[in-house]
């Protein structure tokens, strides 16, 4: 089975593609059958704008398990739609012919009747358009808008029948489907050309997926219960934290497979105002926040220790609060040049346990996708202390950020 993911921006689509193409990361792990390869679909208007589609090849995960995975991880705030398909053609005629055959097969195998609807005293069809219009400028912070009408060259649409003025024969025995298409206006033409379907928004038994992109039609018909219909709301992900910065730690620990537990102790360097400290305090035994500045009052929980000093002046406190055992995590999200931030963190690595995780946000200047040269310099700073390192463009990172991670261990 092939799957296409639709993201809220082209840069999020790129990062989903990078995740799916990285076997060592746990966002869409290949070892669990999410895909064997991934690629961005469609023509990119620039490095930052495009159709926001990612193709996952040879997915072996069931739709039910796929949906559960999205909803139980950080991905729920970034994936707008999931399209499932088995068929690909470059011919519009072949597309319509095969879809009609598939629809007829489903109609014959189960008796579906259309619920009667009275529109101005006549039987007819009612089309209701209600879907997410994706951000068209590629901005990381542009929200998704839910529309009841309007048009766009970008996005998918789900239709419910609506008739034009006039008397039509009461439909009987038609297959109740919800159309999910890219581009959105593709749904309207399909609804007109596929005469044996009754397009519904809520009361449907089948999902009809169809994408027209790169000169090809990708399509499939499957059970309506398998359709992914959860809202994509990044703001909801961060509702329990003082800032969205907390989402970076949630994401990085999940993709690195670093399971937090109540026996762990973490050091948060440059912690103010405290979003990372707040996230960690909900999942581990103790967080030692090191920053001369104040922390937000909501962050100061019973398992948070705030050392209001520079790290180099807090040696005794850092040793004492680690209970002499060292720290399981060393995290830093300071607003410094990447190399400067790395040099700030490096002297604290002796406090990190063997097998402990370093998480450092790298804040670059410029929108380019390629940061390899500077990342190589940062890896050099940590080469003697860390055995496994990676630089990840998290979905929660801004356009200018990357997240550097490393595991402490013997060379």
Secondary structure, DSSP 8 states (H G I E B T S, - for coil): -EEEEEESSHHHHHHHHHHHT-TTSSSS-GGGTS-SEEEEES--SSSS-S--EEEEES--S-HHHHHHHHHTSGGGGTEEEEEEESEEES-HHHHHHHHHHHHHHHHHHS--------BTTB---EEEE-EEE--SS--TT---EEESS---SSS---EEEE--SS------S-EEEEEEEESTHHHHHHHHH-TTEEE-SSS-SEEEEEEEETTEEEEEEEEGGG-------HHHHTTTSSSTTHHHHHHHHHHTT----TT-EEEEET-TT-HHHHHHHTTSSEEEEE-SS---GGG--TTEEEE-S-GGG-HHHHHHHTTTS-EEEEEE--SS-HHHHHHHHHTTGGGEEEEEEEEEEEE-SS--S--HHHHHHHHHHHTTTEEEEEEE--TTS-TTEEEEEEEE---
